[in-house]
Amino acid sequence: MSKEYKILNSINNVNDIKKLSQDELNILSVEVRDFIIESTSKTGGHLASSLGVVELTIALILTYDFPHDKVIWDVGHQSYAYKVLTDRREAFVDLRSYGGISGFPKRNESPYDSFDTGHSSTSISAGLGMCVARDLNKENYKIVTVIGDGALTGGMAFEALNNLSKLNSNYIIVLNDNEMSISKSEGGLSKALLGVRSSKRYSILKNRLKNKLEKNKIGLFFKRILITLVNIIKQISGSYGMLFENLDINYVGPIDGHNIDELVSAIKKTQKLNEPVIIHIKTVKGKGYAPAENNPTKFHGIEPFDISTGEIINKSNDLTYTKVFSNKLLSLAKNDERIVAITAAMADGTGLKEFSMNFKDRFFDVGICEQHAVTFAAGIAVSGIIPIVCIYSSFLQRAFDQIIHDVCLQNQHVVFAIDRAGLVGADGETHQGIFDIAYLRLIPNLTIIAPKNVKELESMLEYAIYGISGPVAIRYPRGIAYNELNDKDEKIILGKSELIFDGSEIAIVALGSMVSTAVHLRDRLKEKGISPIVVNARFAKPIDYEMIDRICNSNIKKLVVMEEGVKNGGIGTDIESYVHDKRYNVEVMLITLPDAYVEHGNVSKLREALSIDSLSIFKKICDE
C-alpha cells in the first residue's frame, strides 16, 4: 500500500486495539476506511458494506476475545475491516485474486473466521446452532452475529428468530440497519429504553415477574394488561423492537453504529444477560467515502476504480449478456402486458432496473427471498400472466424445492432467467454458478436452454415466452456477450441442436458459453489438419439424441462434449451413457468443471487452471 497508516500499522495483534485511547481509536477507524478504499480501488470488491461497519468492527474487537469468541458476518462481504484488523492486512494486495484471500469469511483461511457466509440470511441460524453446541459441550466462549445489508428480508432469518427465544444463554445479534433492510426508528423514549432493556436487573425482574404471573388466572390477567401497556409505550416511542420483543427476544436500540463508545457500552451491558439479545444499530452504507455514500448500490460490488472520482478504471462498453437480456425483455414487454419480471433484491445485477422504471406495476422485487420469488411466480402463472424470474445461478439453488413442487410439478409457464451461470470469478465458491445444469436436469417438465451468442439469447427469451407452454430455464454467463456466428442462427425447435460446422475425425458438442471455446478449438485443430464437426447443443434438456446418432454414424473417432458446469449430472455424462448404451465405436471426452467447489479468481485464469480453455482442451486432444 502507498499510504502510511500511523495507528493501523502499529496493530500487529488483534488485541493491540485494546491498548489504544479513544482518540487513537477514532483515528484508527479513519485509517481502516482509507486502507479498504485504497485496496479495493486496485482489486475491486464489496466496498460500501464494509465501510459501514468499521466502528462496529472495532467495538467488537474491544469487547470480545477473538478467535476464542466467535463472530458471524451476514452477508459476509461486510467483513473487510474485520479481516484487516485480525490477521490479513498484508494479504489485501491479492484480495479476491486467484490464490489470494477471499472477499468473504472463510474458515480455511483464518482461525478468526468461524463460519463461511457468502449467501445471506444464514447467520442467525448458524449462530444459534453454535450456541447450542457450545452449551452442550459445556464450553465458555461468546458468540455474536452481525446481520444487515438486507439479509433480514430473507425468510430463513425469521425462521431462526422464531426459534431463538428457546435459547437460555447469551447470544448477541447486531442488526446493522443501513436503511437497506429496516425502516427508520427514532424517538427519545425509544433511546431511553436502551438502558432499561439492556440491564441485567431488568432481565431478571422480567423473567421472575413472568414466572409468578403465569401461576394462576389472576396473574395471567395482569400479565396481559402489562403486555398491552408495554406495547402501547413501544408504539408511542416508534420502537421497531416490538417485532423482536413479541418473539420474546430482548431488544435494545437503535443506537449510533458509528459511535464506538455507544457500541462498546451496549455490547458490554448485553453480554451480561443470559438470553438472546438484538442490538439494533444505525449505520451509513459507504461511510467515509462520498461516492459510495451517494451511490451505495454502485459500490456494493465494484471493479477497480479511481479513488478521486469513484469511476471504474478501464470500464468496458462491450455488450454484456445481462444487458442483452434486459433490452430484449423491455422490447417484448412493451408489446405484451402479460409479461412481468421478478427478482430477489438484484434488480441492478440482473438487468431489471430499466424494466422497473418502465413497468412499475409489472416489476416485483421481493427482497432476498428466492424461495418466495419462485412460488410467487407460480401463483402469478396460474392466472395466465407470464412471470420472468431473474436470479443468479448460485442463488437459485436456494429455491430448489419450490422449482420442483410449485412450478414444475404443476407444469406452470414460468421463465427462469439464470444470470451468472458458470464461472463468475472473484466472489468464489459461494457464487460460482456451476451446479444449475446438474440439479435442474433432475426435474421433470423443465426445459433448459443456453445461448451461444447475443442473437441466440434474444431468440431464446422470445422462445421461452411464446414457443413453449411449460417451465423453461435460460442460463447465460456473466460478462461480455459473444457476438460471432450470427449468420448461423437457425430457428429454435424444442430439443434440437444446431450444426455450426461440418467436418470429420472429431466432433465437438458444446453448450452455451462453451460454443465460442469450441470455435476457437476448431481453429487450433485445423492448423494440425483436423477439421472437426462443431455442434451448438442449445438444450441441456432435452438432449438432441438424433444429432448424437448422426455424429456417431459418421466417420468420427472422438466425440468431445463441453459444458461450463460440474461433470456429475451434466449433459456430458448423459451423452456418454447414451453412446455406450448404443454401442457406438466412438471415444467420448468430457470437458467439464470438476465435481468440486471452485475458488475465487479471474475467470480466464480459472478456466486455464481448470483446463476448460481452448488451449488446454487442444493439448488434451493431441496428447491422447
TAVEN-V885841 format. One record per residue. PSI is psi as a letter, one per 30 degrees, with the letter a starting at -180 (none if undefined). Layout:
psi:PSI
psi:PSI
//
This chain:
psi:k
psi:f
psi:l
psi:k
psi:j
psi:e
psi:e
psi:e
psi:f
psi:f
psi:j
psi:f
psi:k
psi:e
psi:f
psi:f
psi:e
psi:f
psi:f
psi:l
psi:l
psi:e
psi:e
psi:e
psi:e
psi:e
psi:e
psi:e
psi:e
psi:e
psi:e
psi:e
psi:e
psi:e
psi:e
psi:e
psi:e
psi:e
psi:e
psi:f
psi:f
psi:e
psi:f
psi:l
psi:a
psi:j
psi:e
psi:e
psi:e
psi:e
psi:f
psi:f
psi:g
psi:e
psi:e
psi:e
psi:e
psi:e
psi:e
psi:e
psi:e
psi:f
psi:f
psi:l
psi:i
psi:k
psi:g
psi:e
psi:l
psi:k
psi:k
psi:k
psi:k
psi:j
psi:l
psi:f
psi:f
psi:f
psi:g
psi:e
psi:e
psi:e
psi:e
psi:e
psi:f
psi:c
psi:g
psi:g
psi:e
psi:f
psi:f
psi:f
psi:f
psi:g
psi:k
psi:g
psi:l
psi:k
psi:f
psi:a
psi:l
psi:l
psi:g
psi:l
psi:k
psi:j
psi:e
psi:g
psi:e
psi:k
psi:f
psi:f
psi:j
psi:f
psi:k
psi:k
psi:j
psi:e
psi:l
psi:l
psi:g
psi:f
psi:e
psi:e
psi:e
psi:e
psi:e
psi:e
psi:e
psi:e
psi:e
psi:e
psi:e
psi:e
psi:e
psi:e
psi:f
psi:h
psi:l
psi:i
psi:l
psi:l
psi:k
psi:k
psi:k
psi:j
psi:k
psi:a
psi:h
psi:f
psi:f
psi:f
psi:f
psi:k
psi:e
psi:e
psi:e
psi:e
psi:e
psi:e
psi:e
psi:f
psi:f
psi:e
psi:f
psi:f
psi:k
psi:h
psi:l
psi:k
psi:j
psi:k
psi:j
psi:j
psi:j
psi:j
psi:j
psi:g
psi:g
psi:f
psi:e
psi:k
psi:l
psi:k
psi:j
psi:l
psi:k
psi:e
psi:e
psi:e
psi:e
psi:e
psi:f
psi:e
psi:e
psi:e
psi:f
psi:g
psi:k
psi:e
psi:e
psi:e
psi:e
psi:e
psi:e
psi:e
psi:e
psi:e
psi:e
psi:e
psi:e
psi:e
psi:f
psi:g
psi:f
psi:l
psi:e
psi:e
psi:e
psi:e
psi:e
psi:e
psi:e
psi:e
psi:e
psi:e
psi:e
psi:e
psi:e
psi:e
psi:e
psi:e
psi:e
psi:e
psi:e
psi:e
psi:f
psi:g
psi:k
psi:g
psi:f
psi:e
psi:e
psi:e
psi:e
psi:f
psi:g
psi:h
psi:k
psi:k
psi:k
psi:k
psi:a
psi:l
psi:l
psi:j
psi:f
psi:g
psi:j
psi:e
psi:e
psi:e
psi:e
psi:e
psi:e
psi:e
psi:e
psi:e
psi:e
psi:f
psi:f
psi:f
psi:k
psi:h
psi:l
psi:k
psi:k
psi:k
psi:j
psi:j
psi:k
psi:k
psi:l
psi:j
psi:k
psi:g
psi:k
psi:f
psi:j
psi:e
psi:e
psi:e
psi:e
psi:f
psi:i
psi:f
psi:e
psi:e
psi:g
psi:e
psi:j
psi:l
psi:l
psi:k
psi:l
psi:j
psi:e
psi:e
psi:f
psi:g
psi:k
psi:k
psi:k
psi:h
psi:k
psi:k
psi:g
psi:k
psi:k
psi:l
psi:e
psi:e
psi:e
psi:e
psi:e
psi:e
psi:e
psi:e
psi:e
psi:e
psi:e
psi:e
psi:f
psi:f
psi:g
psi:j
psi:f
psi:f
psi:k
psi:l
psi:k
psi:k
psi:l
psi:i
psi:g
psi:h
psi:e
psi:e
psi:e
psi:g
psi:g
psi:g
psi:e
psi:e
psi:e
psi:e
psi:e
psi:f
psi:i
psi:e
psi:f
psi:g
psi:k
psi:j
psi:j
psi:g
psi:a
psi:i
psi:i
psi:e
psi:e
psi:e
psi:e
psi:e
psi:e
psi:e
psi:e
psi:e
psi:e
psi:e
psi:e
psi:e
psi:g
psi:f
psi:l
psi:j
psi:k
psi:j
psi:j
psi:j
psi:k
psi:k
psi:e
psi:f
psi:f
psi:f
psi:e
psi:f
psi:g
psi:e
psi:e
psi:e
psi:e
psi:e
psi:e
psi:f
psi:d
psi:e
psi:e
psi:g
psi:h
psi:k
psi:i
psi:k
psi:k
psi:j
psi:j
psi:j
psi:l
psi:h
psi:k
psi:a
psi:k
psi:f
psi:b
psi:f
psi:f
psi:a
psi:e
psi:f
psi:f
psi:k
psi:i
psi:f
psi:f
psi:e
psi:e
psi:e
psi:f
psi:e
psi:f
psi:f
psi:k
psi:l
psi:f
psi:k
psi:k
psi:k
psi:l
psi:k
psi:l
psi:f
psi:a
psi:e
psi:e
psi:e
psi:e
psi:e
psi:e
psi:e
psi:e
psi:e
psi:e
psi:e
psi:e
psi:f
psi:f
psi:k
psi:f
psi:a
psi:k
psi:k
psi:k
psi:k
psi:k
psi:l
psi:l
psi:k
psi:a
psi:k
psi:k
psi:k
psi:g
psi:l
psi:g
psi:f
psi:f
psi:g
psi:j
psi:l
psi:k
psi:k
psi:k
psi:k
psi:g
psi:k
psi:a
psi:k
psi:j
psi:e
psi:k
psi:l
psi:a
psi:l
psi:e
psi:k
psi:k
psi:k
psi:j
psi:k
psi:k
psi:b
psi:f
psi:f
psi:e
psi:e
psi:e
psi:e
psi:e
psi:e
psi:e
psi:e
psi:e
psi:e
psi:e
psi:e
psi:f
psi:g
psi:g
psi:k
psi:j
psi:l
psi:k
psi:k
psi:k
psi:j
psi:e
psi:e
psi:k
psi:f
psi:k
psi:l
psi:k
psi:i
psi:f
psi:e
psi:e
psi:e
psi:e
psi:e
psi:e
psi:f
psi:f
psi:a
psi:g
psi:l
psi:f
psi:k
psi:j
psi:k
psi:k
psi:k
psi:k
psi:i
psi:l
psi:l
psi:e
psi:j
psi:f
psi:l
psi:f
psi:e
psi:e
psi:e
psi:e
psi:e
psi:e
psi:e
psi:e
psi:e
psi:e
psi:f
psi:h
psi:k
psi:i
psi:k
psi:k
psi:k
psi:k
psi:k
psi:j
psi:l
psi:l
psi:l
psi:i
psi:l
psi:k
psi:k
psi:l
psi:l
psi:l
psi:k
psi:e
psi:e
psi:e
psi:e
psi:e
psi:e
psi:e
psi:g
psi:h
psi:g
psi:l
psi:e
psi:e
psi:e
psi:e
psi:e
psi:e
psi:e
psi:e
psi:e
psi:e
psi:none
//
